[in-house]
Every structure is written in C-alpha cells, then in structure tokens.
Amino acid sequence: MFIHFRFALAIIMVLLCIPVSCSRSEETVFFSGHTMGTTYHITTATDAGAILDGLQDLIDDRLESLNQSMSTYRQESQISQFNRMSTTDQDFPVSMDFYKVMAVAADIYRITRGAWDGTVHPLVNLWGFGASGAISVPPSRQLVEATLAKVGFHFIEVSDKGTLKKRRPDITVDLASIAKGYGVDAVAQLLSGRGFKNYLVEIGGEVYAAGCRPDGMPWKVGINRPEKSAPANAVYKVFALENQAMATSGDYRNYLEIGGRSYSHIIDPRDGYPVHNGVVSASVTAPNCTLADGLATAVVVMGAKEGLALIDRMDKVEGLVIVRQPDGTFRDHWSRGLRPE
C-alpha cells in the first residue's frame, strides 16, 4: 500500500511570466503567506490611487475570517459546529461568506447532477484520503453503499434567510474543493476595493487575474504536466487570462496504491468510488474562482464528454480536459472557446 500527497500548488499550477514594470508610474508589488493549509501569492501592478498601507494585514485578516467560518480543522469554526449538529428541526445561522459559498455549492451540485457534492467527505475518509488515514485494502461494496447513504447535498437546506438546516441528522459538509476559490475571489474584491485594477491572486493553485500586466500584456498562467513524476515547474499548457478565474483539478499527485492498482483521491459522489475514467486533469476558466474551482472537480468526475458538454452550455465558462490514452499519451479535449497560448 502506498499513498502519495503533495501541496495543491505543486499539483495543478505554475504561475508564469512575472511582470516587469513598464513605466515609472507603475510598481510591481508582491504579497505572500499561508492560508487554508497551503500558500497564497499575489502580484499587483499598482495603479494611481491604489492603497498599499496595511494591505498585507488586511489580506491575512480576510483569509483568517474565512478559515474561522469554513475550516473543518478548527473545532469552533461555523462549519464544524454545523457538522456536529444532529437535529433536523433547527435553523443554523451562518456568516455571509459561509452562506455565499453554500449557495454556490447548491448551484454546482444541481447543474452537475451530483458530480460535485460538498457532502462527499465520508467517502473520502472511507477511501483513505481523510483524517482517518490511509487504508490497506479497498472497502467492501456494502461499506461503500452504507457510507454513500450519508452523502447528498440535497440533505442540506440553504435558506435565503442566511441559515442552513439539515434534512438528515448525520449529514456533514466539507467545502475544501471550492473554499480556496472563494478565498481568491474575496482577496480580489479586497484589492479592487483598495483601488487596484491590475493584479493576480493565487491560493493553492487557484487563480484570478484582473486587468493586465504592467507591460499591457495579459497575465499568463500555466498548468502542470499531469504526470506523477513531473516536477512542479513542468508546464504543460499556458493560458492568457484577463478578468478571469482559472482552477485545475487532477488525480496524478494525490492517489493511493493498493495491490498494484492506483486509486484517485477524487471520489464520484454518485457511486461512492474513486474516479476511473482516464481524466488526469481538468482546467476551467470562469468569471469567478469559486465557480471555476467547483466545476474543475466536477468535470474530472463527469469525464471529458459530459463535462465539456456542461461547460459549453454555460456563459463565459471554458475548459480543457486532459485524458490519458491506453498507450500512456495524453489527449487534450477543449471547450469551444478555449485555446492555449
């Protein structure tokens, strides 16, 4: 048995073409730190009127508030308190951030027909990718089916009053697959409010690019080559982004090996088993990173054909799905409006 993990930044993205100031009136300023179990990096091209004083502290405070709402690793976070609640007749008030993420989560669950599900974590634990630790033998079909019964975002009522309610007492929620995206959006909104028009925000590999670089060119973002042995700086494709978010999900860095077989850490919430459809990576661009983050995971679950069909039906959303062929080579599947640099 072998289990392999790497940090999210190494898993999915490498930021490219760090900008160089092209005029005396502009300055490139960098910020970085730790949040949500990973790192963040921000590149800003300062504009006239942009406020730098105290910006690092504001960023850290904003991200800390999100952790306090939605970190399952904090016992007193709102999400942990909700997960411990065992009643189905009680409204649970949540912060505006938590509510917004849950509202998006409900939408993604609906439009993907359950391929993305924020209640999937019991299955993640069952397959050895959660706090319960690695497993040495795959779970039985009976255990998978019993655990699957505890999964389903439809068991949570998200009220426009800003409250949540359980429809099943043992249902729990984990927003890890969209929380980083929401964090990116929150920092982007903070920067815009401080007068910035041109910046790049990245948290754990999820990105939002506003405006352009100081040289007038679009921000460039690369996705990692989707191979288990590929170094973090092995770039597979490069994309130009302007006022867009981008997120990537893949199974090639985080997997479990049992008896010579590799099991993905991405679990299909519809049947309870690790994804096994040949998709090694899915990248999605969207107007905001919360949506891009959730859709990237959903597309890995759905597969290239179904996933890209969904993307092609959505406004201002594009995607690239990379599928490993039987001979080990990659085949790229593009949405209608997306092509690499």
SULQUI-V632826 format. One record per residue. N is the residue number from 0. RES is the residue in three letters. PSI is psi in whole degrees, 0 to 359 (* if undefined). OMEGA is omega in whole degrees, -180 to 180 (NA if undefined). D_CENTER is the distance of its C-alpha to the mean C-alpha in Angstrom with 2 decimals. Layout:
N:RES:PSI:OMEGA:D_CENTER, N:RES:PSI:OMEGA:D_CENTER
This chain:
0:MET:136:-180:27.34, 1:PHE:131:177:24.72, 2:ILE:138:-173:21.16, 3:HIS:129:176:19.07, 4:PHE:150:166:16.09, 5:ARG:160:179:14.91, 6:PHE:153:-174:12.75, 7:ALA:324:-179:9.29, 8:LEU:321:177:11.12, 9:ALA:334:-177:13.69, 10:ILE:315:-160:11.60, 11:ILE:332:-173:10.24, 12:MET:151:171:11.78, 13:VAL:127:179:15.12, 14:LEU:135:-173:16.19, 15:LEU:164:169:19.62, 16:CYS:58:177:22.78, 17:ILE:130:-171:22.81, 18:PRO:155:174:25.09, 19:VAL:136:-176:28.70, 20:SER:136:-176:30.52, 21:CYS:1:176:32.82, 22:SER:160:-177:35.07, 23:ARG:339:-177:36.74, 24:SER:352:-179:35.27, 25:GLU:147:180:31.65, 26:GLU:139:176:30.04, 27:THR:125:-179:26.76, 28:VAL:136:-177:25.34, 29:PHE:143:173:22.57, 30:PHE:147:177:20.77, 31:SER:162:180:18.74, 32:GLY:194:-178:18.12, 33:HIS:140:177:16.24, 34:THR:153:174:13.81, 35:MET:36:179:11.47, 36:GLY:13:-180:12.92, 37:THR:204:-179:12.13, 38:THR:160:172:13.56, 39:TYR:151:178:13.44, 40:HIS:132:-179:15.65, 41:ILE:130:175:17.18, 42:THR:124:-179:19.88, 43:THR:138:169:22.18, 44:ALA:104:-170:25.23, 45:THR:133:179:27.39, 46:ASP:162:175:29.10, 47:ALA:128:180:32.37, 48:GLY:351:178:31.91, 49:ALA:138:-175:28.58, 50:ILE:117:-179:28.86, 51:LEU:335:-174:27.99, 52:ASP:123:176:29.87, 53:GLY:12:-174:27.78, 54:LEU:319:180:24.49, 55:GLN:316:180:23.01, 56:ASP:321:178:24.00, 57:LEU:318:178:22.59, 58:ILE:311:-179:19.13, 59:ASP:319:179:19.35, 60:ASP:321:-180:20.80, 61:ARG:316:180:18.14, 62:LEU:325:177:15.34, 63:GLU:321:180:17.79, 64:SER:326:178:18.28, 65:LEU:319:177:14.66, 66:ASN:320:-178:14.93, 67:GLN:334:177:18.23, 68:SER:315:-163:16.91, 69:MET:11:177:13.83, 70:SER:120:177:14.19, 71:THR:352:179:15.52, 72:TYR:353:178:17.26, 73:ARG:120:-175:19.54, 74:GLN:331:-177:22.30, 75:GLU:8:175:23.17, 76:SER:160:180:19.83, 77:GLN:321:-178:19.89, 78:ILE:323:178:17.41, 79:SER:321:177:19.63, 80:GLN:318:178:22.69, 81:PHE:317:-179:21.52, 82:ASN:328:179:20.76, 83:ARG:341:-179:24.27, 84:MET:135:-175:25.93, 85:SER:20:179:28.00, 86:THR:156:179:29.62, 87:THR:7:-178:29.06, 88:ASP:19:-175:31.37, 89:GLN:129:172:29.74, 90:ASP:134:-178:27.63, 91:PHE:106:180:25.08, 92:PRO:139:-180:24.66, 93:VAL:164:177:21.32, 94:SER:163:179:20.41, 95:MET:322:178:19.54, 96:ASP:311:-180:16.00, 97:PHE:317:180:15.54, 98:TYR:315:-179:17.32, 99:LYS:318:179:15.33, 100:VAL:318:179:11.98, 101:MET:325:178:14.05, 102:ALA:317:176:15.69, 103:VAL:319:179:12.66, 104:ALA:317:179:11.66, 105:ALA:321:178:15.27, 106:ASP:316:-179:15.23, 107:ILE:320:176:12.41, 108:TYR:318:-178:14.28, 109:ARG:310:-173:17.42, 110:ILE:337:177:16.78, 111:THR:2:-180:15.28, 112:ARG:42:175:18.20, 113:GLY:2:178:16.39, 114:ALA:331:168:14.30, 115:TRP:133:-176:11.24, 116:ASP:116:-178:12.62, 117:GLY:2:177:11.66, 118:THR:14:-172:14.98, 119:VAL:352:-169:14.56, 120:HIS:326:175:14.79, 121:PRO:325:177:18.59, 122:LEU:324:176:18.19, 123:VAL:315:176:15.75, 124:ASN:317:-178:18.55, 125:LEU:323:-178:21.20, 126:TRP:9:171:20.03, 127:GLY:17:-178:20.03, 128:PHE:8:-179:16.45, 129:GLY:200:-176:16.63, 130:ALA:339:-179:19.09, 131:SER:344:177:21.97, 132:GLY:174:-175:21.89, 133:ALA:157:178:22.53, 134:ILE:158:-178:24.88, 135:SER:343:176:27.86, 136:VAL:147:178:28.39, 137:PRO:147:178:26.22, 138:PRO:154:179:26.55, 139:SER:159:177:29.23, 140:ARG:321:-180:28.73, 141:GLN:320:180:30.28, 142:LEU:322:177:27.82, 143:VAL:314:-178:24.82, 144:GLU:323:179:26.42, 145:ALA:321:179:27.25, 146:THR:323:179:23.73, 147:LEU:329:179:22.38, 148:ALA:340:-180:24.73, 149:LYS:9:-176:22.76, 150:VAL:138:177:19.53, 151:GLY:113:-177:19.06, 152:PHE:341:178:17.37, 153:HIS:349:175:20.75, 154:PHE:2:178:22.21, 155:ILE:129:176:20.77, 156:GLU:121:178:22.50, 157:VAL:107:-174:20.70, 158:SER:144:177:23.70, 159:ASP:359:173:24.10, 160:LYS:357:-179:26.22, 161:GLY:28:180:23.17, 162:THR:160:174:23.60, 163:LEU:154:176:22.15, 164:LYS:138:178:24.44, 165:LYS:138:172:24.26, 166:ARG:353:174:26.04, 167:ARG:128:-171:26.03, 168:PRO:333:-176:26.83, 169:ASP:11:179:24.80, 170:ILE:140:178:21.47, 171:THR:160:-178:18.61, 172:VAL:142:175:15.08, 173:ASP:119:-174:12.02, 174:LEU:22:-175:9.02, 175:ALA:329:-175:7.03, 176:SER:356:172:4.30, 177:ILE:352:-176:4.40, 178:ALA:321:178:6.68, 179:LYS:320:177:5.66, 180:GLY:318:178:5.32, 181:TYR:323:176:8.51, 182:GLY:319:176:9.89, 183:VAL:314:-179:9.92, 184:ASP:321:-179:11.68, 185:ALA:317:178:13.95, 186:VAL:321:178:15.10, 187:ALA:318:178:15.69, 188:GLN:322:178:17.82, 189:LEU:315:-180:19.62, 190:LEU:317:178:20.52, 191:SER:321:179:21.74, 192:GLY:339:178:23.80, 193:ARG:7:174:25.39, 194:GLY:3:-180:26.58, 195:PHE:136:177:24.17, 196:LYS:340:-176:23.79, 197:ASN:111:-178:22.57, 198:TYR:163:176:19.64, 199:LEU:123:180:16.46, 200:VAL:131:179:13.71, 201:GLU:129:173:11.21, 202:ILE:116:178:9.30, 203:GLY:30:178:8.45, 204:GLY:348:177:8.38, 205:GLU:141:-165:6.43, 206:VAL:145:163:9.66, 207:TYR:131:-180:12.08, 208:ALA:120:179:15.64, 209:ALA:138:177:18.56, 210:GLY:227:-178:22.04, 211:CYS:176:177:23.15, 212:ARG:164:179:24.31, 213:PRO:338:179:27.72, 214:ASP:5:177:29.38, 215:GLY:355:-180:28.41, 216:MET:156:177:26.15, 217:PRO:155:172:22.55, 218:TRP:144:180:19.82, 219:LYS:132:178:19.02, 220:VAL:134:179:15.74, 221:GLY:153:173:15.97, 222:ILE:144:-177:14.01, 223:ASN:148:174:15.28, 224:ARG:125:-171:17.94, 225:PRO:64:177:16.58, 226:GLU:146:-178:19.30, 227:LYS:326:-176:19.58, 228:SER:358:-176:22.23, 229:ALA:135:175:20.86, 230:PRO:162:-176:20.74, 231:ALA:337:-179:17.76, 232:ASN:15:177:19.73, 233:ALA:102:-174:20.53, 234:VAL:131:-179:19.32, 235:TYR:312:177:19.24, 236:LYS:154:178:18.80, 237:VAL:137:-179:18.80, 238:PHE:145:174:17.80, 239:ALA:128:-178:19.36, 240:LEU:139:175:17.41, 241:GLU:114:-176:19.25, 242:ASN:46:-179:17.96, 243:GLN:155:172:14.73, 244:ALA:157:176:11.02, 245:MET:136:177:9.39, 246:ALA:150:-180:6.21, 247:THR:140:175:7.20, 248:SER:142:180:7.17, 249:GLY:168:-176:10.58, 250:ASP:11:-170:13.16, 251:TYR:353:177:15.59, 252:ARG:342:-175:14.97, 253:ASN:100:-173:14.33, 254:TYR:167:-180:17.11, 255:LEU:136:177:20.32, 256:GLU:123:178:23.77, 257:ILE:123:177:26.56, 258:GLY:34:179:29.90, 259:GLY:1:178:28.88, 260:ARG:140:-179:26.04, 261:SER:133:178:22.36, 262:TYR:128:180:19.88, 263:SER:149:175:16.15, 264:HIS:349:179:13.83, 265:ILE:117:-175:12.10, 266:ILE:136:176:14.56, 267:ASP:112:-177:15.81, 268:PRO:348:-177:16.30, 269:ARG:330:180:19.27, 270:ASP:350:175:21.41, 271:GLY:6:-176:20.06, 272:TYR:153:175:20.02, 273:PRO:144:-179:17.72, 274:VAL:136:-179:16.84, 275:HIS:63:-176:19.80, 276:ASN:10:178:19.93, 277:GLY:346:180:19.99, 278:VAL:124:178:16.57, 279:VAL:341:-179:15.43, 280:SER:142:174:12.70, 281:ALA:126:177:11.18, 282:SER:136:-177:10.35, 283:VAL:134:170:10.19, 284:THR:143:-176:11.80, 285:ALA:169:179:12.31, 286:PRO:334:177:14.20, 287:ASN:158:-172:11.40, 288:CYS:336:176:7.84, 289:THR:312:179:7.16, 290:LEU:314:-179:8.55, 291:ALA:319:-178:7.22, 292:ASP:311:180:3.50, 293:GLY:319:-179:5.69, 294:LEU:324:-180:8.27, 295:ALA:316:177:7.13, 296:THR:317:-179:7.14, 297:ALA:321:-178:10.19, 298:VAL:324:175:11.91, 299:VAL:318:180:12.03, 300:VAL:317:-174:13.69, 301:MET:332:-176:15.86, 302:GLY:167:-172:17.12, 303:ALA:311:-174:18.14, 304:LYS:307:-178:20.86, 305:GLU:319:-178:19.45, 306:GLY:315:180:15.94, 307:LEU:330:175:17.60, 308:ALA:319:176:20.19, 309:LEU:311:-179:17.71, 310:ILE:318:-178:16.24, 311:ASP:342:177:19.87, 312:ARG:350:-174:20.75, 313:MET:145:-179:18.32, 314:ASP:130:175:19.47, 315:LYS:29:176:17.97, 316:VAL:133:179:15.17, 317:GLU:167:-179:15.53, 318:GLY:157:172:14.20, 319:LEU:127:177:15.32, 320:VAL:127:-179:15.45, 321:ILE:125:-177:17.23, 322:VAL:131:176:19.51, 323:ARG:127:180:21.74, 324:GLN:164:-180:25.33, 325:PRO:332:179:27.95, 326:ASP:5:177:29.51, 327:GLY:351:178:26.36, 328:THR:167:-180:25.83, 329:PHE:147:172:22.81, 330:ARG:128:-179:22.95, 331:ASP:132:176:20.79, 332:HIS:119:-174:20.20, 333:TRP:147:167:19.66, 334:SER:170:-170:19.29, 335:ARG:326:-173:22.44, 336:GLY:10:-174:21.70, 337:LEU:131:173:19.64, 338:ARG:151:-179:21.37, 339:PRO:167:173:20.83, 340:GLU:*:NA:22.93
